[in-house]
Amino acid sequence: MRTLELLDYLIELARRLGYEIREEWLEGMAGGACQIKGQKVLFVDQSLPPTDRVEQIARALRGSEELAKIYVLPEARAMLEEAA
């Protein structure tokens, strides 16, 4: 799977897991998952190259208990299980 396809897939996966996706220009300063007023929010840093954004999202989703309950493409699952 190409990097941009993987990026799109992981963003959609995060949405399926209940995250609101906020794609912001953060200049490498931050990014990742948090909760705001009970809503899961995932900040994706648009200033990063696609490979780094993929890793940023994967780090945020790793260890999520909901991942065990849904189908995830094997390539994405392998990435999500790295160092989990």
C-alpha positions in Angstrom: 0.0 0.0 0.0 1.4 3.4 -0.9 2.0 5.9 1.8 -0.8 8.3 0.8 -3.3 5.4 0.6 -2.2 4.2 4.0 -2.5 7.8 5.4 -6.1 8.0 4.1 -6.9 4.5 5.4 -5.6 5.4 8.9 -7.5 8.6 9.0 -10.7 6.8 8.1 -9.9 4.1 10.7 -9.5 6.7 13.4 -12.9 8.1 12.4 -14.4 4.6 12.7 -12.9 4.4 16.2 -14.7 7.6 17.2 -12.0 10.3 16.7 -12.7 13.7 15.3 -9.8 14.4 12.9 -8.3 17.9 13.0 -5.7 18.4 10.3 -3.7 21.4 11.3 -0.5 23.1 10.4 1.4 22.5 13.7 5.0 23.0 12.4 6.2 19.8 14.0 5.4 21.1 17.5 2.6 18.7 18.4 0.0 16.3 17.2 -1.6 13.1 18.4 -4.7 12.1 20.3 -6.5 13.7 23.2 -10.0 14.2 24.6 -11.8 17.5 24.6 -15.1 17.6 26.5 -15.4 13.9 26.3 -14.8 13.8 22.5 -11.8 11.9 21.2 -9.8 14.2 18.9 -6.8 13.4 16.7 -4.6 16.3 15.6 -2.7 15.5 12.5 0.2 17.8 11.7 0.0 18.9 8.1 3.5 20.3 8.1 4.9 16.8 8.4 5.6 14.6 5.3 3.1 11.8 4.7 5.3 9.1 6.2 5.6 11.0 9.5 1.8 11.6 9.5 1.2 7.9 9.1 3.5 7.2 12.1 1.8 10.0 14.1 -1.6 8.4 13.6 -0.4 4.9 14.2 1.2 6.0 17.5 -2.1 7.5 18.6 -4.1 4.4 17.7 -1.7 1.8 19.1 -3.1 -0.1 22.0 -6.7 0.9 21.3 -8.9 -1.9 22.6 -11.5 -1.1 19.9 -9.0 -2.3 17.2 -9.5 -5.9 18.3 -13.2 -5.6 17.5 -12.9 -4.5 13.8 -11.3 -5.6 10.6 -8.1 -3.7 9.8 -6.1 -4.3 6.7 -3.0 -6.5 7.4 -0.5 -3.8 6.5 -2.1 -1.3 8.7 -2.6 -3.8 11.6 1.1 -4.7 11.5 2.0 -1.0 11.8 -0.5 -0.5 14.7 1.0 -3.5 16.5 4.6 -2.3 16.3 6.0 -1.6 19.7 2.4 -1.7 21.2 
